[in-house]
Amino acid sequence: MVRAGSGMALALCCLISVGAHYGKHSLSALGPELMSELGLNKRQFGLIFSAQELPGIVLPLYAGVIVGALQPHVAAVVLTSAVFVGQLLVTFAVQMQNYNMLLLGRIFFGLVDGALVVLQGFIIGKWFAAREPETVELFADRGKLGLSTAYGIMLLCSRLSSFIALGSPAMISSTCAGGLACALQFALVVCGVSLAAGLAIWWFFDGHTGSDWSGGGSIGSFFRIYNVEYVLLVSIWMLVSAAFFSFIHFAPTLFSQRYLFSAVDAGFISSLCLGLAALVSPFLGYLLDRVGHRPDVLIAGSLLMSVGMFRLLLPSGQTEIFIAVALLGSGFALAPVPLLSSVALVTNESNLAAALGIFKSCENLSMALAHYLAGLLVDVSGGYTWTLIFLKVLCLWAIACAYILRRYDRRLGGRLMVGKATTKTGPESCT
């Protein structure tokens, strides 16, 4: 028997990844102190982040198997426990000045970060999509929140966790007598909150497991999820995420060197993109649940990003830069929610976790390649013009894929185009 309603399920689902997001990004803000404390050079500091990113390319593929084998409530406890252990290792490593232990702690983050995101998407997809008659009856209160709204709130929590993690550790370290140790201990507390949420999920779903929550529990499921819509959705996300996050990666340097902003202002302007994307997500999700038109939103988002890139290619003053950043942030904000909710709608529920795992792995792969190519273009050309052109081409490619998705979805009946306001209630409703 489920112990509470959709709001509690969503809150706990959002909390299980807060520790991973905060712990993963908190070391970025502590870089100068950490390198001074442990006597690290830039290569060694960079290796810390490579250690946590590389597992994310392959391991999310197996997240569906993990969820199916352990059941989601068990997986929540296992994964949040691993995050807590990873942060514990990082905290002890700094206190003991043990670089190898620090690397091991970051590897723990890389091992479970992608799997946690897949688990979140799986739980929300199963809880709020509710497409089969028995699932609708079991989750009778799901109407309080729609599928896209739930994904939007999940993304809001994730983005805000990362945003706070980039700003608060340095402040804590500078104001607390313990310095760097205090900042790392606070991160450990945040990871403890996520572990508590994982334990609460175990209690929340007590008596509500088994076949109702199976999904993607075998390697064979990876070969049963492919359909044209799914491939197009993955392609769009690979292109959009590669373009946006590659831009974010070099944006502070671009703004300070090309447009002569101060380092502080350049960092602030860059962060506006993420902040805007975070704030828009839940409202966009609510709108999609009501009116649908997910492929149209994806076309609009990719188009806004393309215009933003083009604006940066032109001679620009500070006002035009803010306009370009607003276009980029708004465009990216329109992508994740319709993509995640569409994946949940076009994928068979028994393979949902595997589909989300491949979705996450392809995202990490595309970003790894795009980051390298963007940096290579800057080094070869000595400027940012060709890099911006490269990222604009990715946005144009995403528009083409979204248009093909729209045409193909209409041939299948338009399930991605409809919302609650235009569909009948009941088991056949898409949202």
N, C-alpha and C positions, 0 to 999 in steps of 0.2 A: 504493500500500500504506500503510495507516495505521501510524504508527510506534509507537504506544503504546495504552494502554487508556483506559477511560472516566474513570478518576480524573484522568489527565493532561489529557484533553480538557476536563473540567469545571474544573480548576484554571486553565488558560489562559483559558477563557471567562470565568471570574469576574474574573481579573486585568485584562482589557482595559478594564474600566469603572472600576477603582479610581481612576485618575488623574482621570477626568471627575468622579466624585462628590466626590473630595477637593478638587480645584481649584474646583469649582462652589460648594461650601459654605464654603471656607476664608475667603473675604473677609468673611463674616458676622461671624466672631469678631474680625476685624481692623478693624471699622468705625470705632471712635474714632480709632485710630492713622492709618488711611487718610485719614479726613476732615481730620485735623490736618496730615498730611504734604502733601496736595495742596490743602488749603484748600477742601474741598468743603462745601456745605450739605446738608441732609437730602434735598432734592429731587434733587440731583445724585447722591447716594449711592444713593437708591432707583432712579434711572434705570439704574444699573449692573446691577441685578438684573432690571429690566424688559427690558434689552437681551438678556439671556441666556434669559429665559422665553418671550418672544413667538414666536420661531421654533419653539419646541417644540409649538405648537398645530397647525401645518400641516405642517412638514417630516417628521415621522415617517410621514406618509401615503406619502411617496416612498421610505422606507427599504427597502420591498420591492423597488422598482425598482432601487435602488442595489445591494442584495445580489444580485439576480438578474443584473444587468448586469456586476458586478465579480467575482462569486463570493465566498463568505464569507471565505476566507483573504486575498483581496486587499482586501476591504472592511475587514477588521480592521486592516490596516496603514494604509490611507488614513485611517480614522476616528481611530485612536490618534495618528497623525501630526498630524492637525488639532487634537486636544486638546493635544498637546505645543506646537504653534505658538501656540495660544491662550494657554497659560500663559506661554510665552516672551514674548509681547506684553505680558501683564499685568505680568510682572516688570520688563521694560524700561520700561514706561510709568510705573511707580511711581518707578523710579530716575531717569527723565528728567522726572518730574512732568508727564506728557503725558496729560491726561484723555481726549482723543479716541482715543488708542492703547489706553487702558484699556477704553473702550467696545468697540473693535474686537475686543480679546481676548475679552471676555465674549460677544460675538456668535458667535465661533468655538465657544465652549462650547454655546451654544444651538443652533447648526447641527448639531452632531454628538452631543449628549448623548442625545436621543431615539433617533437612529439606532443608537447603540451598544447601547441597551437592547433594541431590536428585533433587532439582530444576535445578541445573547446568547440571547434567547428562541428565535430561529430555529435556531441551532446546537444548543441543548439539545433542542428539539423534534424536529429531524431525527435527532439522535444517539440519544436515549433512547426515543422513541416507537416507532420501527422497526416500522411496521405492515405494510409491503409485504414479500412473501417475499424479494425480492432485497436489501432493506435489512436484514432480519433476518440473512441470511447474511453480508452485508458487515460488519455490526456485531455479530458473534457474541458479543462479550464484554459486551454492554450489560446483562446480568443483574446485574452487580456493583452497579449503582446504578439505581434506578427513576426514572421521569420526574418524579414529584412531589418525590422526595427531591432530585433535581438542581436543580429550581427553588427548593426551600427553601434549599439551600446558596448558590445564586446570590443570593437575596434577603438572606441573612445577610451575605454579603460586601458587598453594596451598602449595607445599613443601617449596618453597622459602619464602613464608609468615611466615610459622612456623619456618623455620630456622632463619630468621631475628628476629622474636619475641623472640627467645631464647638468642640472643646476644645483641640486641640494647637497651632494657630497662635499664639494669644495667649501660651501658655506658652513656645513657641520664641522669639517676639519679645521676651519679657521676660527670658529667660535668655541669649540669644545677643548677642554684642557688636554684631552687625550690625543687630539690631532687626528692623524690618519687612522689610528685604531678606532676612534669614535665613529668615523664615517663608515668603516667596514662593519663595525658592530651594529650600526643602525641598519645597514643592508641585510645583515643576518636576521634582525628582527622582522624586516619586511618579508624575507623568505619564510620566516616562522609563521607569519600571517597566512601565506599561501598554503603552507603545510596544514594549518588549522582548517582552512577552507577545504582542502582535500579530505581531511578526516570528516568534516561536516557533510561532504558529498556522500561519503560511505554511509553515514547515518541517514541522510536525506533519501537515498535510494534503497534503503534496507527493505527487502521483500519485493523490490521492483527491478529484478535483474533477470538473467536467463535469456531466453530466445528474443524477448522484446528489445534487448539491448545488444544483440550480436551484430557485428558489422565488420566485414573485411578481415575475418579471422584466418585467412589462408593465403598462401602465396598465389594460388590460382585466381584469387579475386582481382589481381592486377591485370589479368588478361580478359576480364569480363566487363570492364568499366568503359571501354572506349566507344564513343559515338561521336558523330560530327560536331554536335553542340559542345560536348565536353572538350574536345580538342581545340575548338575555336576559343572557348573560355580560357583554357590554359595558355593558349598563344597570346591572347590579349593581355593577360596578367603578366606574362613574361616580358612583353614589350613595354607595357606601362610602368611596371616596377623597375625595370632596367633603366628606362629613361629618367624616371623621377629620382631614384636613389643615387644614380650616377651623378645627376646634377647636384643633389644635396651634398655629395661627397666632396666636390670641388668648388661649390658655390661660395663659401667664405673667402677662398683665395681669389676667385674670379672677381668678386665684388670689391675686394681690397686692392687688387693689382690693376684691374681694368677700369674700375669706376671710382677708385680712390676713396672708398669708405674706410673708416677706422676698423681695426680688427674687431672691436666690440660691436660696432654697428653692423659689420658684415655678418658676424655670427647671429645677431638678433634677426636680421632680415632673412637669413637662411632658415632660422627656426620658425619663422612665420608660416612657411609652407606646411610644416608638420602640424603646427597648432591649428591652422585653418582646417586641415584635413580631419583632425581629431574632433573638432567642434561640429563639423557638418555631418559626420557619420550617422548619429542617431536620428537626426531630423530627416536626412535623406532616406534612411531605412523606413521610417514612418510613412513617408510619401510613397515609396515604392510599394509598401504593403497595401496602400489605398488605390493607387492608379496604375501600378505596374510599369510597362514600357522600359524594361531593363536594358535591352539592346540600344534603344534610343539614348538612354542616359550614358551608356558606354561610348557611343559615338560623340556625344556632346563633351564628355570629359576628355577624350583623346584630342578632340578638336581644340579645346581650350588650352591644353598643354602645348599643342603644336603652335598655336598663336603666341603663347608666352615665350616659347623658344625663338620664334621669329622676331618678336619684339626685342629680345636681347641681342639679336644679330645686327639690329639697326643702331645707328648713333643714338645714344640715350643719355638723358639726365637722370637725376635721382628720382624724380616723379615717375618717369617712364619705367625705371627699375622696379619701383613698388607696384606699378600696374602689371608688369611682367610676372613678378612673384605672386601677385594675387591670382593671375590667370593660371599659373602653374599649380598653386596650392588648391584652387577651386577645381581645376580639371582632375587632379589626382584624387581629390576628395570624392569625386563621382564614380571612382572605379571599384574599390574593394567590396563595398556593400552589395551592389548588384551582381558582382562576380561570384562572391561566396554564396549568396542566396540562390543564384542560378545553378551553381554546381549542385547544391542540395536538391534542386528541383529536377535536374536532368539525369541524376544518378540514382540507380536502384539503391534502396536503403541498405540492403545487405552488403553493398560495396562502398558505402559512403566514406568510411574512414580511409580506405585505400585510395579513393579518389582525392580526398583532401591531402593525403600524404604525398601523392605524386604532384599535386598542385603546389605544395610547399617546396618540394625538392626542385621542381622546375623554376620556381621563383629564385631560389638560392643560386642555382646554376646560371640563370640569365644575368643576375646581378654580378656574380663573380666575373663572368666574361665581359660584361659591359663596363664594369669598373676598370678592368685592365685596358680595354680598347680606348676608353675615354682618356685615361692617363697617357697611353701611348700616343694618341693624337696630339695631346698637349705638348709632350716632349718632342715629337717629330716636327710639329709645325711652329713651336715656340709661342703659341697663343691658344685662344679658346674658340676661334671661329669654326674650325673643322669639327671640334668636339660638339658644339651646339648644333651644327648641321647634322651630325651623326645622330644625336638624340632627337632632333626634329624628324628625321627619317623614321626612327622607331615609332614616334607618335603617329605619323601618317600611315605606317603599316598597321598599327593598332586600329585606326579608323577603318581601314579596308576590312580587317578581320571582323570588326563589330558590325559593319554593314552586311557582310556575308552571313553572320550569325542572325541578323534581323530577317534577311530573306529566307534563310533556311528554317528559322523558327516559325515563320508565317506558314510555310508549307506543311509544318507538323501540327498546325492548329493554334499557334501563338501562345503557348503556355508561359513563355517568359514576358509576354506583353501585357498580361492581365494582372489585376490586383483585386483586393477584396471588394472594391466598389463596383467591379464589373463581372464578378463571378458569383455563382450560387454557393451558398454555404453547404457544408457537408464534406464527405470523404473525398470528393473529386476536386475540391478547391486547391489551387496551387499553393496558396499561402495560408 
